[in-house]
């Protein structure tokens, strides 16, 4: 077997999402891209649909600028979309998802990585074929979880089903950072064997601090494609650092197909961004055994704490996490990934706030019990809990619900028949009022490139239109620039 190991970069997508809650501005990301493009990543995760809502509503930026300007700066690296032609949390019409894929492909995003939250691949082939027709290859996630149901036999079966759908690749995804090196040694060979001729990538989060060790074990067992991030957007709840993994692989005698030198200025640039905008620096995480009991993702824990604080019940946080473990058991051990993890966590918080289990149940968990969010839920739920949820009058209103699938023409009638495809998508995901309120249609602010030498910075400063004078001073050197009206 080859000693070469290839790398998928997750910095501006999963790193930004997991560590910085998508709080890095477009202008902050753009200067790093040419350097990242020189490193030899096999591909780079670049976009996901939730960016529309987040960036328009909070950053007042139009994500289409990210696609237009970002893709101009990437010449060598294949770009990825994170998502497919199905919706993860909100039920998005297929016509909108199809239109989004068409636009993304037009910008050069020809690869996607997508999941089913139940590892249900029975209808994946149709979606994969549909994506391929539009010019996009698919990496199908096989999500790791820990429960009495998630055995070697389970993963062998699911990997075979994933391979039968004929994706471009399969990605073994440890979204909760739950895998241990011991479990990796028993499970990874099972997954690789069941995947057959379909190549398998390895994507893991560092929530328990074990992902870097699991990557090394994975390579020893035959994995040859790893997902990593660039510091300071590595570690923590993100992916392992590309520097750490590449150097350790070299020490073990492998051949990492990555040039770390172009990434050194990227580290410098993003570190300056973190300092300027008050964003956290990713650090290795300490091991926490309690995580295996509740399995609530790190980002959700902060949200649960916020929910409890609003009602003056923050002191019940530990009880809510313990209750999350029990709710997950009641629900049949769903994988703690969007949207199922939110369903479990929200119900746990409600149970401890109300003081009685399942006295109050949100609509999503009624839908869960009815199989709207996956037919497997009906089979695996505790029957007594399911009966308790579905015995309330509100459940009758959802019993015969079917998702509406409007045509693109009908959607255009609602948002405006003269809108471009891109503005239609923007209005749908972000909301018309928020799009209308965008200053300069959401054109992002320009940021100085922290990776460049002084002369480049001076050149960039001279082009700024928001100031007439610039004064730079450092030990032994100073320069003043001033714009004057023409005589």
C-alpha positions as CSV (number, residue, x, y, z in Angstrom):
1,X,0.0,0.0,0.0
2,X,1.2,3.5,-0.8
3,X,2.8,5.6,1.9
4,X,1.3,8.8,0.5
5,X,-1.4,10.5,2.6
6,X,-3.5,13.3,1.1
7,X,-5.3,16.1,2.9
8,X,-8.7,17.9,2.7
9,X,-8.7,21.4,4.2
10,X,-11.6,22.4,6.5
11,X,-10.3,25.7,7.8
12,X,-12.8,28.2,6.2
13,X,-15.8,25.9,6.5
14,X,-15.7,23.6,9.5
15,X,-13.0,25.4,11.4
16,X,-14.9,28.7,11.0
17,X,-18.1,27.0,11.9
18,X,-17.1,24.8,14.8
19,X,-14.6,27.2,16.5
20,X,-15.8,30.6,15.5
21,X,-19.5,30.0,14.9
22,X,-19.1,31.4,11.3
23,X,-18.0,34.7,12.8
24,X,-15.1,35.3,10.4
25,X,-15.9,38.0,7.9
26,X,-15.5,37.5,4.2
27,X,-12.8,40.1,3.9
28,X,-10.8,38.3,6.6
29,X,-10.8,35.0,4.7
30,X,-10.0,36.2,1.2
31,X,-6.3,37.2,1.7
32,X,-5.4,33.7,3.0
33,X,-6.8,31.8,0.0
34,X,-3.9,32.2,-2.5
35,X,-1.4,30.8,0.1
36,X,-3.7,27.9,1.0
37,X,-4.0,27.1,-2.7
38,X,-0.2,26.6,-2.9
39,X,-0.1,23.9,-0.2
40,X,-1.2,21.0,-2.2
41,X,-4.5,20.2,-0.5
42,X,-6.5,17.6,-2.5
43,X,-9.6,19.7,-2.0
44,X,-10.9,22.5,0.3
45,X,-14.3,22.7,2.0
46,X,-15.6,26.1,1.0
47,X,-19.3,26.7,1.5
48,X,-22.6,25.6,3.2
49,X,-26.1,27.0,2.9
50,X,-26.5,28.3,6.5
51,X,-23.9,30.9,5.5
52,X,-26.7,32.8,3.7
53,X,-28.7,33.5,6.9
54,X,-25.7,34.0,9.2
55,X,-23.8,36.4,7.0
56,X,-26.7,38.5,5.8
57,X,-28.4,38.9,9.1
58,X,-25.4,39.2,11.4
59,X,-22.4,40.3,9.3
60,X,-24.4,42.4,6.8
61,X,-22.5,40.6,4.0
62,X,-23.6,38.9,0.9
63,X,-22.2,35.3,0.7
64,X,-22.3,35.4,-3.1
65,X,-19.3,37.8,-2.9
66,X,-17.4,35.1,-1.0
67,X,-18.1,32.7,-3.9
68,X,-17.3,35.2,-6.6
69,X,-14.1,36.6,-5.0
70,X,-13.0,33.5,-3.2
71,X,-13.1,31.2,-6.2
72,X,-11.0,33.7,-8.2
73,X,-8.2,33.2,-5.7
74,X,-8.2,29.4,-5.9
75,X,-6.5,28.0,-9.0
76,X,-5.2,24.6,-8.1
77,X,-7.4,23.1,-5.3
78,X,-10.8,21.5,-5.9
79,X,-13.5,23.2,-3.9
80,X,-16.3,21.5,-1.9
81,X,-19.8,22.3,-0.8
82,X,-21.0,20.9,2.5
83,X,-24.5,19.7,1.9
84,X,-26.6,17.9,-0.8
85,X,-30.0,18.0,-2.3
86,X,-31.8,17.4,1.0
87,X,-32.2,19.7,4.0
88,X,-30.8,18.9,7.4
89,X,-32.9,21.0,9.8
90,X,-35.5,23.1,7.9
91,X,-37.5,21.5,5.2
92,X,-36.2,23.3,2.1
93,X,-38.0,22.9,-1.2
94,X,-36.1,20.7,-3.6
95,X,-36.3,23.3,-6.4
96,X,-34.3,25.7,-4.2
97,X,-31.7,23.1,-3.4
98,X,-31.4,22.2,-7.0
99,X,-31.0,25.8,-8.1
100,X,-28.3,26.3,-5.4
101,X,-26.3,23.3,-6.7
102,X,-26.5,24.7,-10.2
103,X,-25.2,28.1,-9.1
104,X,-22.4,26.5,-6.9
105,X,-21.2,24.4,-9.9
106,X,-21.1,27.5,-12.0
107,X,-18.5,28.9,-9.5
108,X,-16.4,25.8,-9.7
109,X,-17.6,23.9,-6.6
110,X,-17.8,20.4,-8.1
111,X,-17.7,18.2,-5.0
112,X,-20.0,17.9,-2.0
113,X,-19.9,16.0,1.3
114,X,-23.3,15.2,2.6
115,X,-25.0,13.1,5.4
116,X,-28.2,11.4,6.4
117,X,-28.5,11.8,10.1
118,X,-29.6,8.2,10.5
119,X,-26.9,6.8,8.2
120,X,-29.8,5.8,5.9
121,X,-28.5,5.3,2.4
122,X,-31.6,3.7,1.0
123,X,-32.5,6.8,-1.1
124,X,-29.0,8.1,-1.5
125,X,-28.4,6.8,-4.9
126,X,-31.1,9.0,-6.4
127,X,-29.6,12.1,-4.8
128,X,-26.1,11.1,-5.8
129,X,-27.2,10.6,-9.4
130,X,-29.1,13.9,-9.3
131,X,-26.0,15.7,-8.1
132,X,-23.8,14.0,-10.7
133,X,-26.1,15.2,-13.5
134,X,-25.6,18.7,-12.3
135,X,-21.8,18.3,-12.3
136,X,-21.1,17.6,-8.6
137,X,-19.5,14.4,-7.2
138,X,-20.7,13.2,-3.8
139,X,-18.8,12.1,-0.7
140,X,-21.3,10.2,1.5
141,X,-20.8,10.6,5.3
142,X,-20.8,7.5,7.4
143,X,-21.3,9.0,10.9
144,X,-19.7,7.4,14.0
145,X,-21.7,7.1,17.2
146,X,-21.5,5.3,20.5
147,X,-24.5,3.3,21.8
148,X,-25.7,-0.3,22.1
149,X,-27.0,-0.1,18.6
150,X,-23.8,1.2,16.9
151,X,-21.9,-2.1,16.7
152,X,-19.3,-3.4,14.2
153,X,-22.2,-5.3,12.5
154,X,-24.1,-2.0,12.2
155,X,-21.2,-0.2,10.6
156,X,-20.4,-3.1,8.2
157,X,-24.0,-3.0,7.0
158,X,-24.1,0.8,6.7
159,X,-20.8,1.0,4.9
160,X,-22.0,-1.7,2.4
161,X,-25.2,0.3,1.8
162,X,-23.3,3.5,1.3
163,X,-21.0,1.8,-1.2
164,X,-23.9,0.4,-3.1
165,X,-25.2,3.9,-3.7
166,X,-22.0,4.5,-5.7
167,X,-20.8,7.7,-4.2
168,X,-17.5,9.3,-5.4
169,X,-16.2,8.5,-1.9
170,X,-17.3,7.6,1.6
171,X,-16.2,9.7,4.6
172,X,-16.0,8.1,8.0
173,X,-17.1,11.0,10.2
174,X,-16.5,11.3,13.9
175,X,-18.6,14.4,14.4
176,X,-18.7,14.1,18.2
177,X,-15.0,13.3,18.7
178,X,-16.1,10.1,20.4
179,X,-13.8,7.6,18.7
180,X,-10.9,6.2,20.8
181,X,-7.7,4.7,19.4
182,X,-8.8,1.2,20.7
183,X,-12.1,1.5,19.0
184,X,-10.4,2.8,15.8
185,X,-8.3,-0.3,15.7
186,X,-11.4,-2.6,15.7
187,X,-13.8,-0.5,13.6
188,X,-11.8,1.1,10.8
189,X,-10.8,-2.3,9.2
190,X,-14.5,-3.2,9.3
191,X,-15.5,0.0,7.5
192,X,-12.7,-0.2,4.9
193,X,-13.5,-3.8,4.1
194,X,-17.2,-3.1,3.7
195,X,-16.6,0.0,1.6
196,X,-14.9,-2.2,-1.0
197,X,-13.5,-0.2,-4.0
198,X,-14.9,3.1,-2.8
199,X,-12.1,5.2,-1.2
200,X,-12.7,6.3,2.4
201,X,-11.9,9.7,3.9
202,X,-11.5,10.3,7.6
203,X,-13.1,13.4,9.2
204,X,-12.9,13.8,13.0
205,X,-13.5,16.6,15.6
206,X,-11.1,17.1,18.5
207,X,-13.8,17.4,21.2
208,X,-12.2,14.7,23.4
209,X,-8.6,15.4,22.3
210,X,-8.2,12.0,20.7
211,X,-8.7,12.8,17.0
212,X,-4.9,13.3,16.2
213,X,-4.2,9.9,17.7
214,X,-7.1,8.3,15.8
215,X,-5.8,9.8,12.5
216,X,-2.5,8.1,13.0
217,X,-4.2,4.8,13.8
218,X,-6.4,5.2,10.8
219,X,-3.4,5.7,8.5
220,X,-1.7,2.6,10.0
221,X,-4.9,0.7,9.2
222,X,-5.2,1.9,5.6
223,X,-6.8,5.4,5.6
224,X,-5.0,7.7,3.2
225,X,-7.2,10.8,3.1
226,X,-7.5,13.0,6.2
227,X,-9.5,16.1,7.0
228,X,-7.4,18.8,8.8
229,X,-7.5,22.5,9.6
230,X,-4.9,25.3,9.8
231,X,-4.2,26.8,13.2
232,X,-5.7,28.8,14.9
233,X,-8.8,27.2,13.4
234,X,-7.7,23.7,14.3
235,X,-8.1,21.6,17.5
236,X,-10.8,22.5,20.1
237,X,-14.1,21.4,18.5
238,X,-12.5,21.6,15.0
239,X,-10.3,19.1,13.1
240,X,-6.7,18.3,14.0
241,X,-3.9,20.6,12.9
242,X,-2.4,19.9,9.5
243,X,1.0,20.7,10.9
244,X,0.7,18.2,13.7
245,X,-0.6,15.4,11.6
246,X,1.8,15.9,8.7
247,X,4.8,16.1,11.0
248,X,3.7,13.0,13.0
249,X,3.1,11.1,9.7
250,X,6.6,11.9,8.6
251,X,8.0,10.6,11.8
252,X,6.2,7.4,11.3
253,X,7.6,7.0,7.8
254,X,4.6,8.1,5.7
255,X,4.7,10.7,2.9
256,X,2.2,13.5,3.6
257,X,1.3,15.2,0.3
258,X,1.3,18.7,1.7
259,X,3.7,21.7,1.6
260,X,3.5,23.3,5.0
261,X,5.6,26.3,4.1
262,X,2.9,28.3,2.3
263,X,0.6,27.7,5.3
264,X,2.9,29.5,7.8
265,X,1.8,33.0,6.7
266,X,-1.8,31.7,6.8
267,X,-1.4,30.9,10.5
268,X,0.0,34.4,11.1
269,X,-2.9,35.9,9.2
270,X,-5.7,34.0,11.0
271,X,-4.0,34.6,14.3
272,X,-4.2,38.3,13.7
273,X,-7.8,38.0,12.7
274,X,-8.6,36.2,16.0
275,X,-6.8,38.9,18.0
276,X,-8.6,41.7,16.1
277,X,-12.1,40.2,16.3
278,X,-11.9,38.6,19.7
279,X,-12.2,35.0,18.3
280,X,-10.8,32.0,20.2
281,X,-7.6,30.3,19.4
282,X,-8.1,26.5,18.9
283,X,-6.3,24.5,21.5
284,X,-6.0,20.8,22.3
285,X,-9.0,19.7,24.5
286,X,-8.8,17.8,27.7
287,X,-10.5,14.4,27.9
288,X,-14.0,14.4,29.5
289,X,-15.5,11.0,30.3
290,X,-18.9,12.7,30.9
291,X,-19.1,13.4,27.2
292,X,-19.7,9.7,26.5
293,X,-22.8,9.8,28.8
294,X,-24.7,12.7,27.2
295,X,-22.9,13.0,23.8
296,X,-24.2,16.6,23.4
297,X,-21.9,18.4,20.9
298,X,-19.8,21.2,22.3
299,X,-21.6,24.0,20.4
300,X,-25.0,22.7,21.7
301,X,-23.8,22.8,25.3
302,X,-23.4,26.5,25.2
303,X,-26.8,26.8,23.6
304,X,-28.4,24.7,26.4
305,X,-26.7,26.8,29.0
306,X,-28.1,29.9,27.3
307,X,-31.7,28.4,27.3
308,X,-31.5,27.6,31.0
309,X,-30.1,31.1,31.8
310,X,-33.0,32.8,30.1
311,X,-35.4,31.2,32.5
312,X,-33.2,31.5,35.6
313,X,-32.3,27.8,35.7
314,X,-28.6,27.8,34.8
315,X,-27.9,25.9,38.0
316,X,-29.7,22.9,36.3
317,X,-27.1,22.6,33.6
318,X,-25.5,19.3,34.9
319,X,-29.0,17.9,35.4
320,X,-29.9,18.9,31.8
321,X,-26.8,17.1,30.4
322,X,-27.7,14.0,32.4
323,X,-31.2,14.2,31.1
324,X,-29.9,14.5,27.6
325,X,-28.4,11.0,28.0
326,X,-31.7,9.6,29.2
327,X,-33.7,11.3,26.4
328,X,-31.3,9.9,23.8
329,X,-31.9,6.5,25.2
330,X,-35.7,7.1,25.1
331,X,-35.4,8.2,21.5
332,X,-33.6,5.0,20.5
333,X,-30.0,6.3,20.6
334,X,-30.1,8.7,17.5
335,X,-26.7,9.9,16.3
336,X,-26.1,13.2,18.0
337,X,-25.8,15.2,14.8
338,X,-28.0,18.0,13.3
339,X,-31.0,18.0,13.6
340,X,-31.3,15.0,16.0
341,X,-28.9,16.3,18.6
342,X,-31.0,19.5,18.8
343,X,-34.2,17.5,19.3
344,X,-32.6,15.6,22.2
345,X,-31.0,18.6,23.8
346,X,-34.0,20.8,23.6
347,X,-36.3,18.1,25.1
348,X,-33.8,17.5,27.9
349,X,-33.7,21.2,28.7
350,X,-37.5,21.4,28.7
351,X,-37.8,18.4,31.0
352,X,-35.6,19.9,33.7
353,X,-37.1,23.3,33.4
354,X,-40.7,22.1,33.7
355,X,-39.7,19.5,36.3
356,X,-41.7,16.7,34.7
357,X,-40.5,14.5,31.8
358,X,-42.3,15.0,28.5
359,X,-45.0,17.2,30.0
360,X,-44.2,19.7,27.3
361,X,-42.9,18.5,23.9
362,X,-41.9,20.7,20.9
363,X,-43.4,20.1,17.5
364,X,-40.1,18.7,16.1
365,X,-40.1,15.9,18.6
366,X,-43.7,15.1,17.8
367,X,-42.5,14.9,14.2
368,X,-39.6,12.8,15.3
369,X,-42.0,10.3,16.9
370,X,-44.0,10.2,13.7
371,X,-41.0,9.4,11.6
372,X,-41.0,12.7,9.7
373,X,-37.3,13.1,10.5
374,X,-36.4,9.5,9.7
375,X,-38.5,6.4,9.6
376,X,-36.0,4.6,11.8
377,X,-37.1,6.6,14.8
378,X,-40.5,4.8,14.8
379,X,-38.7,1.5,15.1
380,X,-36.1,2.3,17.7
381,X,-38.0,4.7,20.2
382,X,-39.1,3.4,23.6
383,X,-42.7,2.6,22.8
384,X,-44.0,4.0,26.1
385,X,-42.3,7.3,25.5
386,X,-43.5,7.4,21.9
387,X,-47.1,6.8,23.0
388,X,-46.8,9.5,25.6
389,X,-45.6,12.0,23.0
390,X,-48.2,11.1,20.5
391,X,-51.1,11.0,23.0
392,X,-51.4,14.8,23.1
393,X,-53.9,16.6,20.8
394,X,-51.1,18.5,19.0
395,X,-49.8,15.2,17.6
396,X,-53.1,14.7,15.7
397,X,-52.4,17.8,13.7
398,X,-49.1,16.4,12.5
399,X,-50.2,12.8,11.9
400,X,-51.1,13.3,8.2
401,X,-48.6,16.0,7.4
402,X,-46.7,15.9,4.1
403,X,-44.0,18.3,3.0
404,X,-45.1,20.7,0.3
405,X,-42.9,20.9,-2.8
406,X,-43.6,24.1,-4.6
407,X,-42.3,24.6,-8.1
408,X,-39.6,27.2,-8.8
409,X,-42.3,29.3,-10.6
410,X,-44.4,29.3,-7.4
411,X,-41.4,30.3,-5.3
412,X,-40.6,33.2,-7.7
413,X,-44.2,34.4,-7.5
414,X,-43.6,34.8,-3.7
415,X,-40.2,36.5,-3.8
416,X,-40.3,38.3,-7.1
417,X,-40.4,37.1,-10.7
418,X,-37.6,39.4,-11.8
419,X,-35.0,38.3,-9.2
420,X,-31.9,36.7,-10.4
421,X,-31.3,33.1,-9.4
422,X,-28.7,34.2,-6.8
423,X,-31.0,36.9,-5.3
424,X,-33.9,34.4,-5.2
425,X,-31.7,32.0,-3.2
426,X,-30.5,34.8,-1.0
427,X,-34.0,36.0,-0.2
428,X,-35.2,32.5,0.5
429,X,-32.5,31.6,3.0
430,X,-31.8,34.9,4.6
431,X,-35.2,36.6,4.5
432,X,-36.4,39.5,2.2
433,X,-36.3,42.2,4.9
434,X,-32.7,41.4,5.8
435,X,-31.6,41.3,2.2
436,X,-33.2,44.7,1.5
437,X,-31.4,46.1,4.6
438,X,-28.0,45.1,3.3
439,X,-25.7,48.2,2.8
440,X,-24.3,48.3,-0.7
441,X,-26.0,44.9,-1.4
442,X,-23.8,43.3,1.2
443,X,-20.4,44.0,-0.3
444,X,-17.8,43.0,2.3
445,X,-15.3,45.3,3.9
446,X,-11.7,45.0,2.7
447,X,-9.2,43.8,5.2
448,X,-5.4,44.2,5.1
449,X,-3.5,41.0,4.3
450,X,-1.5,40.1,7.5
451,X,0.6,37.6,5.5
452,X,2.1,40.3,3.3
453,X,5.3,42.3,3.8
454,X,5.3,46.0,4.6
455,X,5.4,47.3,1.0
456,X,2.3,45.3,0.1
457,X,0.5,46.7,3.1
458,X,1.5,50.2,2.2
459,X,0.2,49.6,-1.4
460,X,-3.1,48.3,0.0
461,X,-3.5,51.3,2.4
462,X,-2.9,53.7,-0.4
463,X,-5.9,52.4,-2.3
464,X,-8.3,52.8,0.6
465,X,-11.0,55.4,0.1
466,X,-12.1,55.8,3.7
467,X,-9.0,57.8,4.8
468,X,-6.9,60.6,3.5
469,X,-3.9,60.1,5.7
470,X,-1.9,57.0,6.7
471,X,0.9,57.1,9.3
472,X,3.1,54.0,9.9
473,X,5.7,53.8,12.6
474,X,8.0,51.1,13.9
475,X,11.4,51.2,15.6
476,X,13.9,52.9,13.2
477,X,11.3,53.5,10.5
478,X,8.2,55.7,9.9
479,X,6.2,56.7,6.8
480,X,3.4,59.2,6.2
481,X,1.1,59.2,3.2
482,X,-1.4,61.9,2.4
483,X,-3.9,62.3,-0.3
484,X,-4.2,65.9,-1.7
485,X,-6.6,67.4,-4.1
486,X,-5.2,67.9,-7.6
487,X,-4.0,71.4,-8.3
